[in-house]
Amino acid sequence: MTVTRKRARPQDESIERVLQTMRARFKDMSESQRLLADYMLENPYDIAFTSAAKVGRELGLSSATVVRFAEFLGLDGYPDLQELARKAVARQVSEVAQFKSMTGVLTGASVLHKGLRADIESIQRTGELLSEATFEKAVRLVAGAQVVHVAGFRSNYALAHQFVLNLNLIGRRARVLSPGVGDLPEQLLQMRAADVCVVISFRRYTAQIRDVMAHAKRARVPVVALSNSEVSFVAEGADVLLPVAMKYPSLLESRVAALSVMTSLMTGIALVHPKATAESMSRHEVMWARMGTYLDDLGVPITAVRSGRGGAKPTAITRHKQSGRSEEA
């Protein structure tokens, strides 16, 4: 009697690795297999608690087709796929559950120190995930764009706004895509093929990010994405993916690693055209001084400007009329 032995699954097998395999073989799939692939990409963790029969019913396929699809991905069957998905679910603790688990455990200084350590680890892990070649490609794309359209919604909007502010400071044309009432479609129509779209999106993704990326693709606008998943629709639709690790022993995910990547990206872009960058920053400094935008340590507007080689340059001189003296920081 012939005994069929179950294939040994690699120790490092995961739902993420299975999704990567699926993407690599997407072009070889049949129509029904592509339906299943799309379902898994949009609901990678739902399959942990959804039977093969139910998945089949939702897609108009037989349960046998669903099982064969799992085998197509190199697994022994659908139960193996569910097992990997359940392990992934166990790792992806919800924000509410995460908060409940911390109650009574993290207090005072321990919250601070654990949070700081988590941010340090996230930055270190991001450095391991992000290759220099990928980073340089992102720098070249953004630096060479006529206009940079930046999309980051809800909790990512602050990052998007900061990125655009800094791009404008170094002389690049950039704009934030704002999802106001009925405004986003008109903003998307301003994209041109010579532009670049920068997307900042982390699990859980907003539906509008998918719309932005879909339009960018139709408009032939390259997409640079910052995300914490290499197997999401964000990663799939990006021309360049800048992976960002997130470890958070807290109620909410920290964006420190993402901000670190963006700061490095900004520096790289500025160095592509150093002379233009310096000239743009000088113009901003002069305007800030002229309008008294910033204050010195004593709360007095920094308004003095003196001319030097290369044109007008702002200084940190302030005049304190109350005391009748001048100080230079």
C-alpha positions as CSV (number, residue, x, y, z in Angstrom):
1,M,0.0,0.0,0.0
2,T,1.3,3.4,-1.0
3,V,1.4,5.9,1.9
4,T,1.1,9.6,0.9
5,R,3.2,11.7,3.2
6,K,2.4,15.2,3.9
7,R,5.0,17.7,2.7
8,A,7.0,19.3,5.4
9,R,6.4,23.0,5.5
10,P,9.4,25.2,5.9
11,Q,9.8,26.6,9.4
12,D,9.8,30.2,8.1
13,E,6.6,29.8,6.1
14,S,4.1,32.5,6.7
15,I,1.0,34.0,5.2
16,E,3.1,36.9,4.0
17,R,5.4,34.5,2.1
18,V,2.4,32.7,0.6
19,L,1.1,36.0,-0.6
20,Q,4.4,36.8,-2.2
21,T,4.4,33.5,-4.0
22,M,0.9,34.2,-5.2
23,R,2.0,37.5,-6.7
24,A,5.0,36.0,-8.4
25,R,2.7,33.4,-10.1
26,F,-0.2,35.8,-10.8
27,K,0.4,35.8,-14.6
28,D,0.1,32.0,-14.7
29,M,-3.2,31.9,-13.0
30,S,-6.6,31.0,-14.4
31,E,-9.6,33.3,-14.1
32,S,-10.9,31.5,-11.1
33,Q,-7.5,31.5,-9.5
34,R,-7.2,35.2,-10.0
35,L,-10.5,35.8,-8.3
36,L,-9.2,33.9,-5.3
37,A,-5.9,35.8,-5.5
38,D,-7.7,39.1,-5.4
39,Y,-9.8,37.9,-2.5
40,M,-6.8,36.9,-0.5
41,L,-4.9,40.2,-1.3
42,E,-7.9,42.2,0.0
43,N,-8.8,39.9,2.9
44,P,-5.5,38.1,3.8
45,Y,-6.5,37.5,7.4
46,D,-10.2,36.8,6.9
47,I,-9.5,33.3,5.6
48,A,-8.4,32.4,9.1
49,F,-12.0,32.0,10.0
50,T,-13.7,31.5,6.7
51,S,-14.2,28.0,5.3
52,A,-13.3,27.0,1.8
53,A,-17.0,26.4,1.0
54,K,-17.9,30.0,2.2
55,V,-15.1,31.6,0.2
56,G,-16.2,29.6,-2.8
57,R,-19.8,30.8,-2.4
58,E,-18.8,34.4,-2.1
59,L,-16.9,34.1,-5.4
60,G,-19.2,31.8,-7.2
61,L,-16.6,28.9,-7.1
62,S,-16.6,25.4,-5.8
63,S,-14.9,24.5,-2.5
64,A,-12.7,22.1,-4.5
65,T,-11.4,25.0,-6.5
66,V,-10.5,26.9,-3.3
67,V,-8.6,23.8,-2.0
68,R,-6.7,23.3,-5.3
69,F,-5.7,27.0,-5.2
70,A,-4.1,26.4,-1.8
71,E,-2.2,23.5,-3.3
72,F,-1.2,25.7,-6.3
73,L,0.5,28.0,-3.7
74,G,2.6,25.1,-2.5
75,L,0.6,24.1,0.5
76,D,-1.0,20.7,1.2
77,G,-4.5,22.2,1.3
78,Y,-6.8,24.9,2.6
79,P,-6.4,23.9,6.3
80,D,-2.7,24.7,6.0
81,L,-3.5,28.1,4.5
82,Q,-5.9,28.8,7.4
83,E,-3.3,27.7,10.0
84,L,-0.9,30.3,8.6
85,A,-3.6,32.9,8.5
86,R,-4.5,32.2,12.2
87,K,-0.9,32.6,13.2
88,A,-0.8,35.9,11.4
89,V,-4.0,37.0,13.2
90,A,-2.5,36.1,16.5
91,R,0.4,38.5,15.7
92,Q,-1.8,41.3,14.6
93,V,-3.4,42.3,17.9
94,S,-6.1,44.8,17.6
95,E,-5.6,48.3,19.1
96,V,-8.3,47.7,21.7
97,A,-6.9,44.3,22.7
98,Q,-3.4,45.7,22.8
99,F,-4.6,48.5,25.1
100,K,-6.4,46.1,27.4
101,S,-3.4,43.8,27.6
102,M,-1.3,46.8,28.8
103,T,-3.7,48.0,31.5
104,G,-2.0,47.5,34.9
105,V,1.3,46.4,33.3
106,L,2.8,49.5,31.8
107,T,2.8,52.5,34.1
108,G,4.8,55.6,34.5
109,A,8.4,55.3,33.3
110,S,8.0,51.8,31.9
111,V,5.6,53.3,29.2
112,L,8.2,55.8,28.2
113,H,11.2,53.4,28.1
114,K,9.3,50.7,26.3
115,G,8.0,53.1,23.8
116,L,11.4,54.6,23.1
117,R,13.0,51.1,22.8
118,A,10.2,50.1,20.4
119,D,10.9,53.1,18.2
120,I,14.6,52.4,18.2
121,E,13.9,48.8,17.2
122,S,11.5,49.9,14.4
123,I,14.1,52.2,13.0
124,Q,16.8,49.5,13.1
125,R,14.5,47.0,11.5
126,T,13.5,49.5,8.8
127,G,17.2,49.9,8.0
128,E,17.4,46.2,7.4
129,L,14.3,46.1,5.2
130,L,15.1,49.1,3.0
131,S,17.9,48.6,0.5
132,E,20.1,51.5,-0.6
133,A,19.2,50.7,-4.3
134,T,15.5,51.0,-3.5
135,F,16.1,54.2,-1.6
136,E,18.2,55.8,-4.4
137,K,15.5,54.9,-6.9
138,A,12.9,56.7,-4.8
139,V,15.2,59.7,-4.5
140,R,15.7,59.9,-8.3
141,L,12.0,59.7,-9.0
142,V,10.9,62.4,-6.6
143,A,13.9,64.7,-7.3
144,G,13.1,64.5,-11.1
145,A,9.4,65.1,-10.9
146,Q,7.8,68.3,-12.1
147,V,5.2,68.1,-9.3
148,V,5.1,65.8,-6.3
149,H,1.6,64.8,-5.2
150,V,1.6,63.5,-1.6
151,A,-1.3,61.4,-0.2
152,G,-1.6,60.4,3.4
153,F,-5.0,60.3,5.0
154,R,-6.3,60.3,8.6
155,S,-3.4,59.6,11.0
156,N,-1.0,59.8,8.1
157,Y,-2.1,63.3,7.0
158,A,0.4,65.0,9.3
159,L,3.3,63.1,7.7
160,A,2.1,64.1,4.2
161,H,1.8,67.7,5.2
162,Q,5.3,67.7,6.7
163,F,6.8,66.1,3.6
164,V,5.2,68.7,1.3
165,L,6.3,71.6,3.6
166,N,9.9,70.3,3.4
167,L,9.8,69.7,-0.4
168,N,8.6,73.3,-0.9
169,L,11.4,74.5,1.4
170,I,14.1,73.0,-0.8
171,G,12.5,74.3,-4.0
172,R,10.5,71.4,-5.3
173,R,6.8,71.8,-6.4
174,A,4.7,69.7,-4.1
175,R,1.1,69.5,-3.0
176,V,-0.9,67.6,-0.4
177,L,-3.9,65.6,-1.7
178,S,-6.7,66.6,0.7
179,P,-9.8,64.4,0.9
180,G,-12.3,67.3,1.4
181,V,-15.9,67.1,0.4
182,G,-15.9,66.3,-3.3
183,D,-12.4,67.8,-3.8
184,L,-10.2,64.8,-4.3
185,P,-11.3,63.9,-7.9
186,E,-10.4,67.4,-9.1
187,Q,-7.0,67.2,-7.3
188,L,-6.3,63.9,-9.0
189,L,-7.1,65.3,-12.4
190,Q,-4.0,67.6,-12.0
191,M,-1.6,64.7,-12.1
192,R,0.6,64.5,-15.2
193,A,2.9,61.8,-16.5
194,A,6.0,63.9,-15.5
195,D,4.8,64.0,-11.9
196,V,5.3,61.6,-9.0
197,C,2.8,60.5,-6.4
198,V,4.0,59.7,-2.9
199,V,1.7,57.5,-0.9
200,I,1.9,57.2,2.9
201,S,-0.3,54.4,4.1
202,F,-0.1,51.7,6.8
203,R,-2.4,48.9,7.8
204,R,-5.3,49.6,8.2
205,Y,-5.6,51.3,4.8
206,T,-8.0,53.9,3.9
207,A,-10.2,53.3,0.8
208,Q,-9.2,56.7,-0.7
209,I,-5.5,55.6,-0.9
210,R,-6.6,52.8,-3.2
211,D,-8.4,55.4,-5.4
212,V,-5.4,57.7,-5.5
213,M,-3.1,54.8,-6.6
214,A,-5.5,53.6,-9.2
215,H,-5.8,57.0,-10.7
216,A,-2.0,57.5,-10.7
217,K,-1.6,54.2,-12.6
218,R,-4.2,55.3,-15.2
219,A,-2.4,58.7,-15.5
220,R,1.0,56.9,-15.9
221,V,2.3,58.7,-12.8
222,P,5.0,56.7,-10.8
223,V,4.1,55.9,-7.2
224,V,6.5,55.9,-4.3
225,A,4.9,54.3,-1.3
226,L,5.8,54.2,2.4
227,S,4.0,51.2,4.0
228,N,4.5,48.6,6.7
229,S,3.4,45.6,4.5
230,E,5.2,44.2,1.5
231,V,2.2,42.1,0.5
232,S,-0.6,44.6,0.5
233,F,-2.3,46.3,-2.5
234,V,-0.2,49.4,-1.6
235,A,3.0,47.4,-2.1
236,E,1.6,45.8,-5.3
237,G,0.6,49.1,-6.9
238,A,3.8,51.0,-6.0
239,D,6.6,51.5,-8.5
240,V,8.9,51.9,-5.5
241,L,8.1,50.6,-2.0
242,L,9.9,52.0,1.0
243,P,9.1,49.4,3.7
244,V,8.7,50.8,7.3
245,A,8.8,48.5,10.3
246,M,6.4,49.2,13.2
247,K,6.7,47.8,16.7
248,Y,4.3,49.3,19.2
249,P,3.8,48.3,22.8
250,S,1.2,51.2,23.0
251,L,-2.3,52.1,22.1
252,L,-1.4,53.5,18.7
253,E,1.2,52.7,16.1
254,S,4.2,55.0,16.2
255,R,5.2,56.8,13.0
256,V,8.8,57.5,14.1
257,A,10.4,55.1,11.7
258,A,8.4,56.5,8.8
259,L,9.4,60.0,9.7
260,S,13.0,58.9,9.8
261,V,12.8,57.5,6.3
262,M,11.1,60.6,5.0
263,T,13.8,62.8,6.6
264,S,16.5,60.7,4.8
265,L,14.5,60.9,1.6
266,M,14.3,64.6,1.9
267,T,18.0,64.9,2.4
268,G,18.8,62.7,-0.6
269,I,16.5,64.8,-2.8
270,A,18.0,68.1,-1.6
271,L,21.5,66.8,-2.5
272,V,20.5,66.0,-6.1
273,H,20.6,69.7,-6.9
274,P,22.5,71.3,-4.0
275,K,22.8,74.8,-5.6
276,A,19.1,75.1,-6.3
277,T,18.3,73.7,-2.8
278,A,20.6,76.3,-1.1
279,E,19.1,79.2,-3.1
280,S,15.5,78.1,-2.3
281,M,16.3,77.8,1.4
282,S,17.9,81.3,1.4
283,R,14.8,82.8,-0.2
284,H,12.7,81.3,2.6
285,E,15.0,82.5,5.3
286,V,14.9,86.1,3.9
287,M,11.1,86.0,3.8
288,W,10.8,84.6,7.3
289,A,13.1,87.4,8.6
290,R,11.2,90.0,6.7
291,M,7.9,88.9,8.2
292,G,9.1,88.1,11.7
293,T,7.9,84.5,11.3
294,Y,10.2,83.2,14.1
295,L,11.2,84.3,17.6
296,D,14.5,84.1,19.4
297,D,14.9,82.6,22.9
298,L,13.5,85.8,24.5
299,G,10.4,85.8,22.4
300,V,11.5,88.6,20.1
301,P,10.9,88.4,16.4
302,I,14.0,87.6,14.3
303,T,13.7,90.3,11.7
304,A,17.2,91.6,10.9
305,V,18.7,90.7,7.5
306,R,22.1,91.5,6.2
307,S,23.6,91.1,2.7
308,G,26.6,89.0,2.0
309,R,28.2,87.1,-0.8
310,G,25.6,85.2,-2.8
311,G,22.8,87.6,-2.0
312,A,20.8,88.6,1.0
313,K,21.1,86.2,4.0
314,P,19.1,86.3,7.2
315,T,20.9,86.4,10.5
316,A,19.9,85.6,14.1
317,I,20.3,89.3,15.1
318,T,17.4,90.8,17.1
319,R,17.0,94.3,18.4
320,H,15.6,94.6,21.9
321,K,14.1,98.0,21.9
322,Q,13.1,97.7,25.6
323,S,16.8,97.5,26.7
324,G,18.3,99.3,23.8
325,R,20.8,96.5,23.0
326,S,21.4,94.1,20.1
327,E,22.2,90.4,20.5
328,E,23.5,87.9,18.0
329,A,22.6,84.2,18.7
